[in-house]
Amino acid sequence: MTKSAIVDQLQKNHSDFIELISSMNENDFCKKVSDKWTPAQQAEHIHKSIHPLLLAFRLPLFIPKLLFGKANRASRSYEELVEKYHQKLLTGYKAGKAYIPADILFSQKNNLAHRLQKDITILCRLVNRFNEKQLDEYILPHPLLGKLTIREMLYFTAYHVKHHQSSVEIIVHS
């Protein structure tokens, strides 16, 4: 997927998720099903997962290179990255403390949707700082998937929101 296609996918997937969350009434937004996060918490988790990328993508490129090195393999395809993520989830992985959402009130819904839209807009703008080669050259750590190229991290971010949107839809329809 080209950089332009990745940006389009990030925007579309997050817009779809934000639209779903924004349209929810209080019962759906705060609905708890067994030990799953509420739709509100799922939205907060997505917000928390984008935040480190905003920080990393603002850094001069020499800093991630210094901290994490450079890629020693080609980037996986979107489909390969999604498959790796699914395989890792089967091991019972749970989000790390930094990504676990607090309880979110219905009164916070509009603010959360606004922050999420703002962050994804900024992320997409920051992606444009990189050229195609750099997306495959520089790496960042992912708490579950290990070292990912920037392209793979963007693939993950585009897919991650779709994964949580599916979870939200299941919760709402249960």
C-alpha positions as CSV (number, residue, x, y, z in Angstrom):
1,M,0.0,0.0,0.0
2,T,1.4,3.4,-0.9
3,K,1.7,6.2,1.6
4,S,-1.3,8.0,0.1
5,A,-3.4,4.8,0.3
6,I,-2.4,4.3,3.9
7,V,-3.4,7.9,4.8
8,D,-6.7,7.4,3.1
9,Q,-7.3,4.1,5.0
10,L,-6.3,5.7,8.3
11,Q,-8.8,8.5,7.7
12,K,-11.6,6.3,6.5
13,N,-11.3,3.7,9.2
14,H,-11.1,6.2,12.0
15,S,-13.9,8.4,10.5
16,D,-16.1,5.3,10.4
17,F,-15.3,4.5,14.0
18,I,-15.8,8.1,15.2
19,E,-19.2,8.2,13.3
20,L,-20.3,5.0,15.1
21,I,-19.3,6.2,18.5
22,S,-20.7,9.7,17.9
23,S,-24.1,8.3,17.0
24,M,-24.5,6.2,20.1
25,N,-27.0,6.9,22.8
26,E,-25.9,6.6,26.5
27,N,-27.0,3.0,26.9
28,D,-25.0,1.8,23.9
29,F,-22.0,4.0,24.6
30,C,-21.7,2.8,28.2
31,K,-22.9,-0.8,27.6
32,K,-20.9,-3.5,29.5
33,V,-20.9,-7.1,28.2
34,S,-19.1,-9.6,30.4
35,D,-15.4,-8.6,30.8
36,K,-15.2,-6.6,27.5
37,W,-14.5,-2.9,27.4
38,T,-17.5,-0.7,26.9
39,P,-17.7,1.1,23.5
40,A,-16.6,4.3,25.4
41,Q,-13.6,2.5,26.7
42,Q,-12.8,1.0,23.2
43,A,-12.8,4.6,21.9
44,E,-10.5,5.8,24.7
45,H,-8.2,2.8,24.0
46,I,-7.9,3.8,20.3
47,H,-7.1,7.4,21.4
48,K,-4.4,6.1,23.8
49,S,-2.9,3.9,21.1
50,I,-2.5,6.8,18.6
51,H,-0.9,9.1,21.1
52,P,2.6,7.5,21.1
53,L,2.7,7.6,17.3
54,L,2.1,11.3,17.4
55,L,5.1,11.7,19.7
56,A,7.3,9.3,17.7
57,F,6.4,10.9,14.3
58,R,7.3,14.4,15.6
59,L,10.9,13.3,16.4
60,P,13.8,13.9,14.1
61,L,14.4,10.6,12.2
62,F,17.8,10.1,13.7
63,I,16.2,9.5,17.1
64,P,14.1,6.4,16.3
65,K,17.2,5.2,14.3
66,L,19.4,5.7,17.3
67,L,16.9,4.1,19.8
68,F,15.5,1.3,17.7
69,G,17.8,0.8,14.7
70,K,16.8,0.3,11.1
71,A,14.8,-2.4,9.5
72,N,16.7,-5.5,8.5
73,R,13.9,-7.0,6.5
74,A,11.2,-5.8,4.0
75,S,7.9,-4.5,5.4
76,R,5.1,-7.1,5.7
77,S,2.0,-6.5,3.6
78,Y,-1.2,-5.2,5.3
79,E,-2.6,-8.7,5.2
80,E,0.5,-10.3,6.7
81,L,0.5,-7.7,9.5
82,V,-3.2,-8.3,10.3
83,E,-2.6,-12.1,10.3
84,K,0.4,-11.7,12.7
85,Y,-1.8,-9.5,15.0
86,H,-4.5,-12.1,15.0
87,Q,-2.0,-14.9,15.9
88,K,-0.6,-12.8,18.8
89,L,-4.1,-12.2,20.1
90,L,-4.8,-15.9,20.2
91,T,-2.0,-16.2,22.9
92,G,-4.3,-14.3,25.3
93,Y,-2.5,-11.0,25.1
94,K,-4.1,-8.1,27.0
95,A,-3.3,-4.4,26.5
96,G,-0.5,-3.0,28.6
97,K,-1.3,-0.6,31.4
98,A,-0.6,2.5,29.3
99,Y,-3.3,1.5,26.9
100,I,-6.0,0.3,29.3
101,P,-8.8,2.9,29.3
102,A,-10.4,4.4,32.4
103,D,-14.2,4.5,32.7
104,I,-15.6,7.0,30.3
105,L,-18.8,8.9,30.9
106,F,-21.4,9.6,28.3
107,S,-20.8,13.3,28.9
108,Q,-17.3,12.8,27.6
109,K,-18.4,11.3,24.3
110,N,-18.3,14.4,22.1
111,N,-14.9,15.5,23.5
112,L,-13.5,12.0,23.0
113,A,-14.7,11.9,19.4
114,H,-13.3,15.4,18.8
115,R,-9.9,14.4,20.3
116,L,-9.8,11.2,18.2
117,Q,-10.6,13.1,15.0
118,K,-8.0,15.7,15.8
119,D,-5.3,13.1,16.6
120,I,-5.9,11.1,13.4
121,T,-5.8,14.3,11.3
122,I,-2.4,15.2,12.9
123,L,-1.1,11.7,12.5
124,C,-2.0,11.8,8.8
125,R,-0.3,15.1,8.4
126,L,2.8,13.8,10.1
127,V,2.9,10.7,7.9
128,N,3.5,13.0,5.0
129,R,6.9,13.9,6.4
130,F,8.1,10.5,5.4
131,N,8.9,9.3,1.9
132,E,8.0,5.8,0.7
133,K,11.6,4.5,1.4
134,Q,11.6,5.9,5.0
135,L,8.3,4.0,5.8
136,D,10.2,0.8,5.2
137,E,13.5,1.8,6.6
138,Y,12.8,3.1,10.1
139,I,11.3,1.0,12.9
140,L,9.3,1.5,16.1
141,P,8.5,-0.8,18.9
142,H,5.0,-2.2,19.3
143,P,4.0,-3.7,22.7
144,L,2.6,-6.9,21.1
145,L,4.1,-7.2,17.7
146,G,7.7,-6.2,18.4
147,K,9.7,-4.0,16.1
148,L,7.6,-2.8,13.1
149,T,8.6,-0.6,10.2
150,I,6.8,2.7,10.1
151,R,4.7,1.3,7.2
152,E,3.7,-1.7,9.3
153,M,2.9,0.5,12.3
154,L,0.5,2.5,10.1
155,Y,-1.0,-0.7,8.8
156,F,-1.6,-1.8,12.4
157,T,-3.1,1.6,13.3
158,A,-5.5,1.4,10.3
159,Y,-6.5,-2.1,11.2
160,H,-6.6,-1.7,15.0
161,V,-9.5,0.8,14.8
162,K,-11.5,-1.6,12.5
163,H,-10.8,-4.4,15.0
164,H,-12.3,-2.4,17.8
165,Q,-15.2,-1.2,15.7
166,S,-16.1,-4.8,15.2
167,S,-16.0,-5.3,18.9
168,V,-18.2,-2.3,19.5
169,E,-20.7,-3.5,17.0
170,I,-20.9,-6.9,18.7
171,I,-21.4,-5.3,22.1
172,V,-24.1,-3.0,20.8
173,H,-26.0,-5.8,19.1
174,S,-25.7,-8.3,22.0
